[in-house]
Amino acid sequence: MKHYTEPIQADLKAFEAHFKDTLKSPIALLDVILRFLVKRKGKQLRPALVFLAARLTGLPPTEKTYRGAALVELMHTATLIHDDVVDDSPERRGFFSINALWKNKAAVLVGDYLLSRVLLLAVEHADHDLLFHVSTSVKAMSEGELLQLEKARRLDIVESVYYEIIEKKTASLMASCCAVGVSSVGADEAAVQAARLFGRALGMAFQIRDDLLDYRQYDQTGKPHGIDIKEHKMTLPLIFALQKADASERKAMIRTVKRDSDRPDRVQALMDRVVALGGVNYAEATMRRFRDEAVSHLAAFPDNPAKEALVLLADFVVERKK
C-alpha cells in the first residue's frame, strides 16, 4: 500500500539537511539543546503537508517552499516546548522534554529563540505571505489554549465551543501548512484558500481522532484509559453524551470529571455511559464528515500524485491507531 509521503521522499530528505542548518548556534548550551531537538523529531507531518500542498499545484517545490517548511517546523517546535513547560510534562515523543533536562528557564528561552528564528527567516527573505500564514496560526493556537483553559474550569463546553477550540488549537496549524505550501510556489489566492480549507478540515478530523483514541484503547482492553477525563478535557464523545443524558445523570457525569477523575472505577463507569449514549459513534461520524469535506476541497487542483497522497493522508488521519 502506498504511503502519503511517497511523492515527497526526496523533498523531505533534502529538508532534513536544510532544517539542521537552520538549527545551529554559536552558543554552546543552545547548540546542544538544538541538536537534541533535531534528533527527536516526530513524523514530519507538517513539513510533509507543506511539500504535498506545493506539489498539489503541479509545480515543484522552490527554495521558498523549504523556508516555509522550516518556518512551520520551527514554530510548531517552539509551541511544543512552551506547552511542556505549562503542563510540567517530563516527556515528549518518548524522550525527556527540554524542561525536564534543562529546567523551565532554559526551555522557555529556547522556545523564544525558535520563534525569533521564524521571524528572522521570513523577514530576511521578504517572505511576508508565509509569515502571515504562520503568524495567523500562532495567534489562533494561543487563543484556543486560553479558551480551553477558561472553559475547563467550568466544564461548560458545548459542541460549537468545542469546534472553535480544536479549530484554533489543531486545525489552524494544518491549514497554515497547506497555505504556506501553495503560496510558496506562487499560486493564486483561490488556490491558497482551497488548500487552507483542506488543511482546516483535515485538522478537525485529526483532533477528533485524538479524542477517540482514549475510547479505542478502553474498548480493546476493557480498562479505562481516560487521560482526557483525568485532565478535565471535554472532548466530543463526552459532550455529545452529556447532551443526551437526563439532568440528574448529567450532573453525576460532570461530578466524575470534576472530583473523581483519579478513581478508575468511576472513570470506567463514565466511559461506559459515553459509549452507551452514542458519544463514540457520533464523534466517529463527525470525524468522517470532516475527512470528506477535506477531500472535497482538493477538487480545485489538477489530478497528480500529490493529490492522491493527500487523499491517502486524509484516510490515514481517520484510521490511525495512535
Beta strands, then each sheet from edge to edge (+ up, - down):
strand 1: 91-92
strand 2: 95-96
sheet 1: 1+ 2-
end
